[in-house]
Amino acid sequence: MFNKILIANRGEIAIRIIRACKEMGIRTLAVYSEADRESLHTRFADGAICIGPAKSKDSYLNITSLISSMEVADAEAVHPGYGFLAENAGFAEACEKCGIKFIGPTSALMRLMGNKVQAKKTAEELNVPVLPWSNRGISDEKEALEVSKKIGFPVLIKAASGGGGRGMKLVHTQASLASAFNMAKMEAVSAFGDGEVFIEKFCELPRHIEIQIVADEHGNVVHLGERECSIQRRHQKILEESPSPQVDARLRHKMGDAAVKLAKGIGYTNVGTVEFLLDKNKNFYFMEMNTRIQVEHPITELVTGVDLLKEQINIAMGKKLTLKQKNIAMTGHSIECRINAEDPKTFVPSPGKITELIIPGGPGVRVDSALYCGYTVPPYYDNLLAKLIVHAENRSEAIARMTRALEEFHIGGIKTNIPLHLKIMKDHDFIAGMTDIDFLSRFT
Ligand code: MV4
């Protein structure tokens, strides 16, 4: 049993973690930057330590400060949340060396899945479907051309250390390959400090479907079905739902099996997400594995009734899963809207003081947020203000519920994307469940 957990994060996810700890009788230690003195997570935790200046690099990403905070305050485990150090294998390794339990998989597994060439190779070896690809990192133009011809244009050049869609180059013809290849390599060096790239067959207008998995430290793995995450802009998701309107029980079973096979094959532990692309013909292909709790985890919690944060903590304490695959069912339909501090038309961030706040409620509504009236949203971090999550008996009722909850939601003093979400709720393609990854660019 953990006595005290340090929460190496801020905002709504820090609060989500504190809530789980409190219900489990575990003490919590918050950390905060100088810009977050007035943040709700510092008040909700049992204790709080300032770890540095506003800039993430100097505070939430400062591994030395975090480790010494844990030692000073006697915290035996750390929850990284999402973003910041959540997928930093170096941080997980530093914790392992200091005898601090990192609530997540091992540093070795994070490193394996963090390299997209290694991850893909591993998936392929385990017979998880992948798109035709170079089968290795590609270092020169000549190799790139040979491989691309074999795969067939169009191809995508991706950074091995990239992920989340950053640093991809689409190449339609042989003539434009060399320059795109060299550019991709250079950009990969400057963005990730690693110039390794690989080449993959381009999949046109796919959907992004991901499977949630839960794995204990005794070899038991289950999946909790899928999330449909195609509605995004520049690789930032803005709305997610579960189940996907495009996935039936048979496909869910196949994708879930593939995700569990991968997790078991690599000895994965804690919660994780296996990302797939689903093409027009409903073939699915492994893309990446995320080794963290994700922003959109609540929709899975609402349709399965599983508390993913408590699962994470119990697993990290060495407990065996009590979940059994045959007992996991998806009930009803859940949608999450990410409410961001931004102009709904230009997407320009809009930090500032919240002067009025009315939070929606009523049946089937959940709001995960760190907002309060009078709070000033700092300009230094991501602009997620709140996650508005609904659960209803079926998809059309979930859309109706989300519409009325969005109408109730009032945030005064700053701009938010609530109007954009209301527009999506009325869109015919959305209502029909026709949401591929280009939905939002067609829409705005
Ligand atoms: C692709 C693809 C098309 N073909 N790979 C972007 C995020 C990363 N996980 C993988 N990504 C993509 N990989 C092939 N071979 C299109 C995307 C992609 C995308 C995927 C999921 C959600 C949104 C996306 C937006 C643009 C591109």
Residues whose N, C-alpha, C, O or C-beta is under 5 A from the ligand:
A	BS01	MV4	L131 L156 G164 G165 E200 K201 F202 C203 H208 C229 M287 E288 I437
